[in-house]
Amino acid sequence: MLRLLMVAALSLAAGEALAQETSFLLINGTDYPISQLAVSPTDLNFWTPNVLAAPPLKAGERRQVRFNAPTTYCQADMKIGFADDGAPAVWQNLNLCTLTKIKLVYDRASGITTARYDD
């Protein structure tokens, strides 16, 4: 049992060593409050836990987002969960290594997601 706990602790420590703090300004350009933000390496659908701090980010609001991202990838997808229980939306192929500010835009009727980096 002790051996298993030591292996688990070492794995966690190694995982943290292979992570880098990622930080960017998130602007909610959707018409809906955002309650969740998860990140995955592009096209893998291996999502992180929610990295967006409470409370939900209302339409038009901005918030600095910080989390530890694996150093093994820069290209990532973002999945947003909405506080009104609408279907989640995904933005693909975002470069986490250079991202400093992003405005997420979503047309719920068509399902089209777009992102702006200079707003």
MIFI-622737 format. One record per residue (C-alpha): x, y, z; residue in one letter. Coordinates in steps of 0.05 Angstrom, whole numbers, plus 5000, padded with zeros to 4 digits. Layout:
# residues N
XYZA...
This chain:
# residues 119
500050005000M505650485018L509250324953R502950484914L502151154949L509451324934M508651164860V502351594857A505952174891A511852124844L507252104784S503652734807L510253094819A512752894750A506253134719G506953814751E514053874727A511653764656L506454324661A507055064647Q502555614672E498155854617T494756524624S490356924577F484757434579L478157114560L472757564532I465657284528N463257494460G457457004462T450457204483D450556704540Y453956654609P459956184608I460455724668S465755224646Q472155224605L476054594589A482154504544V484553904503S490253784456P487353914386T482653374361D483852894420L477753044463N481852944526F478953524566W481853834629T477353964689P473854644689N479255194691V474455784695L473556064765A466556204791A462056594782P459856494709P462756994659L456857404633K456157624561A461158184546G465258064609E472757934612R476757504659R483957284665Q484456524660V490356154691R491755414692F497354904684N497654644614A501954054592P508454284559T507653734507T502854144464Y501354844442C495554714395Q489154624435A481654624431D477254984481M470454734503K465655224535I459755024579G454155524586F450555704651A443755664616D444954924601D445555034526G449754534488A457254644496P461254964441A468354814418V473655264388W479154874352Q486554964337N488355524386L495655644401N496255644477L503655804473C502456494443T495356644467L494657274510T487657514495K481757184461I474557374448K470056764437L464056874392V458556354382Y452256334339D447855824374R442955784316A448255554266S453155254316G458855664286I464555864332T469556414317T475056744357A478257434354R485157564382Y485558324379D479258584413D
